[in-house]
Amino acid sequence: MKTLSVVIPAYNEQDGIVQIINRVRAVSAALAAQDLALELIVVDDGSQDKTTALASQCANTRVIRHFVNRGYGAALKTGFRHASGNYIGFLDADGTYPPEAFPELCRALEMQNADLVVGSRMSGAVSEMPVLRRIGNLVFAGLLSLLSGVRVRDSASGMRVFRREILPRIYPLPDGLDLTPAMTTRAIHENLKIVETPIAYAERIGRSKLSVVRDGMRFTNTIVWTTMTYNPVRVWGGLGLGMGALAILLAALLALDWLAGNVWLGALAPIAAFTMLVLGVLGASVFSLGVMFSYLIAIFTDQPVHRGMFGRVIFDPPLDYSFGWMGLLSASAGIVVSIGAFLMSLQGTSLTQLWLWFLLGALLSMVGVQLGVAYVVIRVLDELTRRHATAQRDLVEPESDIELLDAPGVPVNAS
């Protein structure tokens, strides 16, 4: 029989701790029907009320106490460390999550061969979640979906079940409330199978400890930075492409305005031109920086380069393979535009009429040089990422397409 270890982190939860313990213990029979035993662990995170005393009086409940408050994530990690179950689940002590859903989450874990099952509060089940918090969760889920390329409905749910063996792959995890989005983000990028199962969500017992602004910023920070440790081109590449698109849009607008006799933008034309120049150069720099980061991460982690949404799904071969000819083309175009503007100035065209073309030539030249430099650096990094794999192949991996023929009269392995 396998065991489900349920961890309940608690901080000053004397009003609801006994009730949630009893509700968790009440699902023992349903779990037993699935051939699962229940281990219940309460981690008191330095409470200053009667949480520890009340939890300790509950039968079949293991209580672990932090002497000082270390944070929601720290309490959960203490519980994970002391859990003995094949499966580990957790939920909050405030009564918002339904322990009665644990059998269903475990069933999903087994039947769908999942690594992590998230009790989703955003998948259509009855929910008493405040509107502001619901909006925040939609934003976090949308951000993670965008950065990971995987559809996520609830990135921060505090009720989950996962297989014990995935812990080394999703660690390290933070000590604060952002443990849950960090767990989801890491699981996605570790290619673990995640299943979201709808659960009901109730109004909490007692006062909420969540700060919408502070914890919202922490959640966002955790999702973005965790993604960058796996797939930085997803963040930097998207930002760079956005800047580049705006620069192209401004360039087109400025060119049309120049052809129309500078009647649209007027005094705003120099500002638009300056913005075009800055966004163009920064876009190329930021995009190439994201690609280079991906190669560096591949070197340090001994993993293939993670190209994210800018890999073979959209560009085949990958876009960074084309930085060389793109840089040469851009720089050449910049030189041609600059020379053309210079020749026009020699023929009497005033500089006030040609400043946009000189600026465009400078932009194309700088972007070209940036892409050319990035191409050289990326090719060096690419060679470094291949070096270890090639050495392993040549020195360690067995060859399947050869036949060993020993000389007559010479025993195999003879010295």
Secondary structure by P-SEA (a helix, b strand, c coil): cbbbbbbbbbccccccaaaaaaaaaaaaaaaaaacbbbbbbbbccccccaaaaaaaacccbbbbbbcccccaaaaaaaaaaaccccbbbbbbccccccccaaaaaaaaaacccccbbbbcccccccccccaaaaaaaaaaaaaaaaaccccccccccccccccccccccccccccccaaaaaaaaaaaaaccbbbbbbbbbcccccccccccaaaaaaaaaaaaaaaaaccccaaaaaaaaaaaaaaaaaaaaaaaaaaacccccccaaaaaaaaaaaaaaaaaaaaaaaaaaaaaaaaaaccccccccccccccccccccaaaaaaaaaaaaaaaaaaaaaaaaaacccccccaaaaaaaaaaaaaaaaaaaaaaaaaaaaaaaaaaaaaaaacccccccbbbbbccccccccc
